[in-house]
Amino acid sequence: MKFLLSIGDLSRRTGVKVPTIRYYEQLGLIGPEGRTDGNQRRYSRDGLDRLAFIRHARDLGLPLEAIREMIGLHGAAACDSAHRIAADHLAEVRRRIAALHRLEAELTRIAQSCNGTGGACRILGAFADHGQCGGDHKAA
């Protein structure tokens, strides 16, 4: 007997919601192996494994285009390409972490600028006027 799962079973086994599975289908990242006579999707072990891969890659923050590229990797160049994708993603994560550190420092400075006792609130003033900020602090 062939291993086939309904979309609901696939969802329960991977923790990916049914609408997300359908979205991944629309993007061509995953597809059912077939359909029942009642037109219900059925997925193979490969589909389950592919969805688990996509889920984990998304949990690691990879964008869908990088995931699409990784899914398509085969042969001798696969490892080099996967390494490049991972290194590029790591560089982006480090850039966002640095931006979050700048944001943290600015928010700390703003929070410490006001003692919370009457008068004009310096925090509200800082939020209203970027000129009161100490530097570049755009959120990641």
N, CA, C and O of each residue as an XYZ file, in Angstrom:
560
protein
N       0.830     -1.185      0.000
C       0.000      0.000      0.000
C       0.871      1.243      0.000
O       1.853      1.319      0.738
N       0.521      2.194     -0.807
C       1.283      3.420     -0.946
C       0.995      4.369      0.213
O      -0.145      4.469      0.665
N       2.028      5.067      0.697
C       1.926      6.028      1.793
C       1.367      7.336      1.249
O       2.078      8.073      0.566
N       0.114      7.631      1.538
C      -0.487      8.888      1.091
C      -1.231      9.544      2.249
O      -1.932      8.886      3.018
N      -1.060     10.842      2.349
C      -1.682     11.616      3.415
C      -2.628     12.654      2.840
O      -2.405     13.179      1.749
N      -3.681     12.944      3.582
C      -4.549     14.067      3.208
C      -3.828     15.359      3.588
O      -2.825     15.329      4.302
N      -4.332     16.475      3.116
C      -3.721     17.757      3.458
C      -3.834     18.015      4.967
O      -2.937     18.612      5.563
N      -4.926     17.571      5.578
C      -5.082     17.709      7.025
C      -4.059     16.893      7.787
O      -3.490     17.364      8.772
N      -3.821     15.650      7.329
C      -2.806     14.802      7.963
C      -1.418     15.432      7.815
O      -0.624     15.443      8.756
N      -1.143     15.950      6.630
C       0.135     16.610      6.369
C       0.301     17.801      7.310
O       1.379     18.017      7.865
N      -0.757     18.559      7.484
C      -0.744     19.715      8.375
C      -0.452     19.287      9.817
O       0.396     19.881     10.483
N      -1.138     18.279     10.285
C      -0.940     17.812     11.662
C       0.476     17.282     11.877
O       1.066     17.517     12.931
N       1.013     16.591     10.920
C       2.347     15.995     11.079
C       3.467     17.026     11.029
O       4.524     16.823     11.627
N       3.247     18.124     10.323
C       4.309     19.119     10.162
C       4.075     20.395     10.964
O       5.007     21.170     11.180
N       2.836     20.619     11.406
C       2.527     21.862     12.099
C       2.325     23.042     11.167
O       2.242     24.185     11.615
N       2.245     22.772      9.877
C       2.002     23.823      8.879
C       0.502     23.877      8.617
O      -0.121     22.851      8.346
N      -0.067     25.052      8.696
C      -1.507     25.200      8.514
C      -1.912     24.906      7.076
O      -1.149     25.141      6.139
N      -3.119     24.390      6.921
C      -3.631     24.003      5.602
C      -3.562     25.167      4.607
O      -3.112     24.955      3.481
N      -3.991     26.397      4.970
C      -3.885     27.494      3.996
C      -2.444     27.762      3.565
O      -2.199     28.148      2.422
N      -1.493     27.559      4.476
C      -0.084     27.754      4.127
C       0.377     26.671      3.163
O       1.132     26.949      2.232
N      -0.071     25.440      3.378
C       0.277     24.355      2.451
C      -0.267     24.688      1.061
O       0.430     24.512      0.062
N      -1.499     25.165      0.998
C      -2.087     25.547     -0.300
C      -1.299     26.691     -0.940
O      -1.100     26.712     -2.154
N      -0.850     27.646     -0.112
C      -0.033     28.754     -0.615
C       1.275     28.220     -1.193
O       1.690     28.639     -2.273
N       1.923     27.304     -0.489
C       3.154     26.705     -0.993
C       2.897     25.960     -2.300
O       3.756     25.935     -3.182
N       1.727     25.358     -2.426
C       1.361     24.706     -3.686
C       1.278     25.736     -4.808
O       1.801     25.515     -5.900
N       0.616     26.868     -4.533
C       0.493     27.922     -5.545
C       1.861     28.420     -6.006
O       2.045     28.779     -7.168
N       2.822     28.435     -5.071
C       4.171     28.875     -5.405
C       4.990     27.784     -6.094
O       6.088     28.045     -6.585
N       4.461     26.574     -6.129
C       5.176     25.470     -6.762
C       6.241     24.845     -5.871
O       7.109     24.125     -6.366
N       6.194     25.106     -4.567
C       7.179     24.534     -3.657
C       6.841     23.108     -3.253
O       7.725     22.325     -2.905
N       5.578     22.781     -3.302
C       5.095     21.459     -2.919
C       3.863     21.170     -3.766
O       3.183     22.085     -4.230
N       3.591     19.903     -3.959
C       2.387     19.536     -4.694
C       1.896     18.175     -4.265
O       2.682     17.332     -3.831
N       0.601     17.954     -4.383
C       0.075     16.637     -4.044
C       0.530     15.609     -5.063
O       0.746     15.929     -6.232
N       0.673     14.375     -4.611
C       1.026     13.300     -5.537
C      -0.178     12.933     -6.395
O      -0.038     12.469     -7.527
N      -1.332     13.145     -5.847
C      -2.545     12.827     -6.583
C      -3.760     13.332     -5.849
O      -3.665     14.086     -4.881
N      -4.909     12.894     -6.335
C      -6.182     13.278     -5.726
C      -7.079     12.052     -5.668
O      -6.974     11.131     -6.479
N      -7.960     12.075     -4.684
C      -8.921     10.984     -4.551
C     -10.029     11.176     -5.585
O     -10.060     12.175     -6.303
N     -10.928     10.212     -5.645
C     -12.086     10.340     -6.530
C     -12.920     11.553     -6.147
O     -13.595     12.134     -6.997
N     -12.882     11.941     -4.871
C     -13.595     13.125     -4.387
C     -12.777     14.397     -4.549
O     -13.162     15.439     -4.019
N     -11.649     14.341     -5.273
C     -10.774     15.469     -5.591
C     -10.007     16.002     -4.372
O      -9.590     17.161     -4.368
N      -9.818     15.174     -3.344
C      -9.020     15.584     -2.194
C      -7.547     15.325     -2.477
O      -7.176     14.291     -3.033
N      -6.731     16.269     -2.091
C      -5.286     16.139     -2.295
C      -4.740     14.975     -1.467
O      -5.212     14.699     -0.364
N      -3.731     14.298     -2.028
C      -3.008     13.241     -1.318
C      -1.517     13.466     -1.525
O      -1.054     13.736     -2.633
N      -0.779     13.347     -0.423
C       0.651     13.634     -0.432
C       1.447     12.390     -0.070
O       1.026     11.589      0.764
N       2.590     12.240     -0.699
C       3.471     11.098     -0.466
C       4.443     11.405      0.667
O       4.435     12.502      1.227
N       5.272     10.433      0.996
C       6.344     10.618      1.975
C       7.270     11.739      1.500
O       7.748     12.530      2.314
N       7.526     11.816      0.194
C       8.364     12.894     -0.334
C       7.719     14.261     -0.078
O       8.412     15.228      0.240
N       6.406     14.335     -0.217
C       5.701     15.578      0.067
C       5.812     15.958      1.530
O       6.009     17.125      1.866
N       5.685     14.965      2.399
C       5.838     15.192      3.832
C       7.246     15.685      4.147
O       7.419     16.643      4.902
N       8.244     15.035      3.573
C       9.638     15.428      3.791
C       9.901     16.835      3.236
O      10.590     17.632      3.872
N       9.362     17.134      2.069
C       9.552     18.453      1.460
C       8.933     19.530      2.343
O       9.551     20.570      2.574
N       7.722     19.295      2.839
C       7.062     20.282      3.682
C       7.811     20.454      5.000
O       7.908     21.572      5.507
N       8.339     19.374      5.562
C       9.134     19.475      6.789
C      10.391     20.313      6.529
O      10.784     21.117      7.374
N      11.015     20.131      5.377
C      12.183     20.929      4.989
C      11.807     22.404      4.900
O      12.499     23.262      5.447
N      10.712     22.691      4.209
C      10.257     24.081      4.050
C       9.968     24.692      5.413
O      10.374     25.821      5.686
N       9.273     23.960      6.262
C       8.918     24.468      7.590
C      10.172     24.812      8.387
O      10.254     25.882      8.990
N      11.144     23.910      8.390
C      12.353     24.164      9.164
C      13.151     25.327      8.574
O      13.682     26.158      9.311
N      13.232     25.383      7.256
C      13.938     26.494      6.608
C      13.266     27.828      6.938
O      13.950     28.828      7.160
N      11.931     27.847      6.972
C      11.204     29.078      7.357
C      11.460     29.401      8.820
O      11.621     30.567      9.180
N      11.501     28.360      9.678
C      11.810     28.587     11.092
C      13.196     29.211     11.257
O      13.424     29.982     12.190
N      14.111     28.881     10.360
C      15.454     29.457     10.374
C      15.496     30.833      9.699
O      16.544     31.476      9.641
N      14.344     31.270      9.194
C      14.241     32.615      8.639
C      14.563     32.748      7.166
O      14.638     33.865      6.654
N      14.755     31.640      6.472
C      15.068     31.737      5.046
C      13.868     32.263      4.264
O      12.735     31.847      4.503
N      14.119     33.169      3.338
C      13.029     33.629      2.480
C      12.602     32.523      1.515
O      13.371     31.606      1.226
N      11.383     32.622      1.031
C      10.844     31.567      0.160
C      11.672     31.387     -1.113
O      11.811     30.263     -1.594
N      12.216     32.454     -1.661
C      13.029     32.292     -2.876
C      14.296     31.489     -2.606
O      14.718     30.702     -3.454
N      14.903     31.671     -1.453
C      16.082     30.875     -1.085
C      15.688     29.414     -0.902
O      16.421     28.508     -1.298
N      14.525     29.198     -0.300
C      14.032     27.825     -0.120
C      13.777     27.187     -1.475
O      14.138     26.032     -1.697
N      13.158     27.934     -2.380
C      12.909     27.415     -3.728
C      14.232     27.008     -4.385
O      14.326     25.950     -5.007
N      15.241     27.855     -4.240
C      16.540     27.547     -4.832
C      17.144     26.295     -4.193
O      17.693     25.444     -4.892
N      17.045     26.183     -2.870
C      17.606     25.011     -2.192
C      16.892     23.730     -2.597
O      17.527     22.687     -2.759
N      15.583     23.803     -2.762
C      14.823     22.627     -3.186
C      15.297     22.137     -4.552
O      15.305     20.937     -4.829
N      15.689     23.080     -5.392
C      16.124     22.726     -6.743
C      17.573     22.282     -6.856
O      18.029     21.950     -7.950
N      18.303     22.270     -5.754
C      19.721     21.915     -5.815
C      19.913     20.410     -5.944
O      19.306     19.619     -5.223
N      20.761     20.046     -6.867
C      21.096     18.635     -7.095
C      22.511     18.557     -7.636
O      23.027     19.525     -8.195
N      23.115     17.436     -7.471
C      24.408     17.188     -8.084
C      25.578     17.791     -7.325
O      25.468     18.172     -6.160
N      26.705     17.864     -8.028
C      27.971     18.256     -7.420
C      27.972     19.689     -6.909
O      28.626     19.976     -5.906
N      27.271     20.579     -7.558
C      27.281     21.994     -7.159
C      26.305     22.299     -6.028
O      26.260     23.429     -5.543
N      25.525     21.309     -5.603
C      24.491     21.555     -4.597
C      25.077     22.088     -3.293
O      24.536     23.035     -2.721
N      26.151     21.510     -2.822
C      26.730     21.915     -1.543
C      27.266     23.343     -1.623
O      27.069     24.131     -0.698
N      27.939     23.676     -2.716
C      28.455     25.037     -2.884
C      27.321     26.052     -2.893
O      27.419     27.105     -2.263
N      26.259     25.739     -3.598
C      25.122     26.654     -3.673
C      24.425     26.769     -2.324
O      24.046     27.866     -1.912
N      24.253     25.641     -1.633
C      23.617     25.668     -0.317
C      24.469     26.484      0.658
O      23.936     27.232      1.477
N      25.770     26.341      0.569
C      26.674     27.113      1.433
C      26.522     28.606      1.152
O      26.462     29.404      2.087
N      26.461     28.987     -0.098
C      26.291     30.395     -0.464
C      24.982     30.944      0.077
O      24.948     32.046      0.624
N      23.899     30.181     -0.073
C      22.588     30.621      0.425
C      22.636     30.797      1.939
O      22.144     31.794      2.467
N      23.227     29.832      2.635
C      23.322     29.919      4.097
C      24.197     31.099      4.522
O      23.851     31.817      5.460
N      25.317     31.304      3.845
C      26.212     32.419      4.186
C      25.535     33.763      3.933
O      25.673     34.686      4.736
N      24.806     33.881      2.826
C      24.077     35.117      2.534
C      23.020     35.384      3.600
O      22.844     36.520      4.039
N      22.321     34.336      4.011
C      21.289     34.491      5.023
C      21.913     34.882      6.365
O      21.382     35.740      7.070
N      23.021     34.264      6.713
C      23.712     34.600      7.949
C      24.140     36.068      7.942
O      23.998     36.753      8.955
N      24.653     36.550      6.837
C      25.052     37.961      6.735
C      23.848     38.876      6.950
O      23.963     39.902      7.620
N      22.697     38.515      6.389
C      21.483     39.313      6.571
C      21.021     39.277      8.030
O      20.610     40.305      8.568
N      21.083     38.124      8.669
C      20.704     38.015     10.083
C      21.630     38.890     10.932
O      21.168     39.580     11.840
N      22.919     38.865     10.645
C      23.864     39.698     11.399
C      23.586     41.182     11.176
O      23.714     41.975     12.109
N      23.215     41.567      9.972
C      22.869     42.961      9.687
C      21.658     43.365     10.519
O      21.638     44.448     11.104
N      20.646     42.499     10.574
C      19.442     42.803     11.352
C      19.735     42.860     12.845
O      19.182     43.701     13.553
N      20.602     41.970     13.332
C      20.990     42.000     14.746
C      21.680     43.322     15.066
O      21.387     43.939     16.090
N      22.588     43.761     14.205
C      23.278     45.038     14.430
C      22.268     46.186     14.456
O      22.378     47.088     15.286
N      21.288     46.157     13.555
C      20.258     47.199     13.544
C      19.436     47.151     14.825
O      19.082     48.198     15.366
N      19.129     45.962     15.318
C      18.378     45.836     16.571
C      19.187     46.339     17.764
O      18.620     46.907     18.697
N      20.506     46.137     17.745
C      21.354     46.662     18.816
C      21.340     48.201     18.807
O      21.287     48.831     19.864
N      21.389     48.794     17.613
C      21.302     50.256     17.517
C      19.953     50.742     18.031
O      19.879     51.745     18.739
N      18.898     50.037     17.677
C      17.562     50.391     18.143
C      17.464     50.258     19.663
O      16.899     51.123     20.332
N      18.010     49.185     20.195
C      17.997     48.987     21.644
C      18.708     50.134     22.356
O      18.209     50.661     23.350
N      19.863     50.511     21.846
C      20.626     51.596     22.473
C      19.845     52.899     22.433
O      19.825     53.638     23.417
N      19.210     53.188     21.324
C      18.448     54.432     21.203
C      17.233     54.415     22.131
O      16.949     55.414     22.791
N      16.523     53.307     22.189
C      15.364     53.226     23.084
C      15.784     53.329     24.550
O      15.076     53.925     25.361
N      16.931     52.751     24.883
C      17.448     52.879     26.250
C      17.747     54.338     26.556
O      17.394     54.840     27.624
N      18.395     55.014     25.624
C      18.719     56.430     25.805
C      17.446     57.259     25.972
O      17.372     58.125     26.844
N      16.438     56.986     25.127
C      15.176     57.728     25.205
C      14.480     57.471     26.535
O      14.016     58.403     27.192
N      14.411     56.196     26.929
C      13.729     55.848     28.182
C      14.408     56.503     29.380
O      13.733     56.913     30.324
N      15.730     56.605     29.352
C      16.461     57.193     30.473
C      16.422     58.717     30.468
O      16.822     59.356     31.442
N      15.935     59.304     29.361
C      15.902     60.765     29.257
C      14.744     61.376     30.022
O      14.672     62.598     30.160
N      13.844     60.557     30.519
C      12.647     61.062     31.183
C      12.496     60.371     32.524
O      12.593     59.148     32.624
N      12.258     61.172     33.557
C      12.087     60.571     34.879
C      10.630     60.291     35.203
O      10.337     59.764     36.276
N       9.703     60.630     34.305
C       8.293     60.304     34.470
C       7.557     61.138     35.498
O       6.504     60.731     35.987
N       8.093     62.294     35.832
C       7.419     63.134     36.838
C       7.004     64.460     36.228
O       7.778     65.417     36.196
N       5.788     64.502     35.752
C       5.191     65.753     35.288
C       5.948     66.447     34.179
O       6.984     65.970     33.715
N       5.425     67.561     33.768
C       6.050     68.357     32.718
C       5.949     67.695     31.359
O       5.247     66.701     31.174
N       6.660     68.268     30.429
C       6.670     67.728     29.069
C       7.449     66.412     29.056
O       8.580     66.343     29.537
N       6.846     65.404     28.516
C       7.471     64.076     28.486
C       8.515     64.025     27.372
O       8.199     64.205     26.196
N       9.743     63.783     27.759
C      10.831     63.714     26.765
C      10.704     62.491     25.863
O      11.149     62.517     24.715
N      10.102     61.424     26.376
C       9.911     60.221     25.552
C       8.961     60.534     24.406
O       9.242     60.209     23.252
N       7.841     61.164     24.725
C       6.896     61.535     23.659
C       7.544     62.500     22.682
O       7.324     62.408     21.475
N       8.332     63.414     23.194
C       9.033     64.352     22.324
C      10.000     63.654     21.387
O      10.084     63.986     20.205
N      10.730     62.682     21.925
C      11.690     61.940     21.098
C      10.983     61.101     20.041
O      11.467     60.972     18.916
N       9.828     60.526     20.409
C       9.089     59.727     19.432
C       8.504     60.615     18.342
O       8.324     60.173     17.207
N       8.207     61.862     18.681
C       7.605     62.775     17.709
C       8.637     63.456     16.821
O       8.295     63.932     15.739
N       9.887     63.511     17.254
C      10.901     64.280     16.533
C      12.175     63.462     16.370
O      12.938     63.285     17.319
N      12.394     62.972     15.167
C      13.588     62.160     14.893
C      14.872     62.944     15.174
O      15.916     62.353     15.450
N      14.793     64.252     15.103
C      15.969     65.079     15.362
C      16.485     64.936     16.785
O      17.639     65.274     17.051
N      15.675     64.452     17.696
C      16.105     64.252     19.082
C      16.812     62.907     19.275
O      17.292     62.606     20.368
N      16.872     62.123     18.240
C      17.514     60.811     18.342
C      19.023     60.954     18.215
O      19.531     61.911     17.629
N      19.721     59.984     18.777
C      21.163     60.024     18.806
C      21.851     59.486     17.568
O      23.071     59.602     17.457
N      21.124     58.909     16.643
C      21.759     58.354     15.448
C      20.800     57.472     14.677
O      19.593     57.471     14.922
N      21.364     56.712     13.730
C      20.578     55.802     12.908
C      20.139     54.608     13.762
O      20.962     53.961     14.410
N      18.874     54.335     13.755
C      18.367     53.262     14.603
C      17.186     52.538     13.952
O      16.376     51.931     14.653
N      17.083     52.593     12.669
C      15.960     51.940     12.001
C      15.856     50.487     12.429
O      16.859     49.780     12.533
N      14.626     50.053     12.676
C      14.408     48.657     13.062
C      14.777     47.742     11.908
O      14.644     48.106     10.740
N      15.234     46.568     12.249
C      15.662     45.583     11.242
C      14.505     45.107     10.410
O      14.685     44.278      9.518
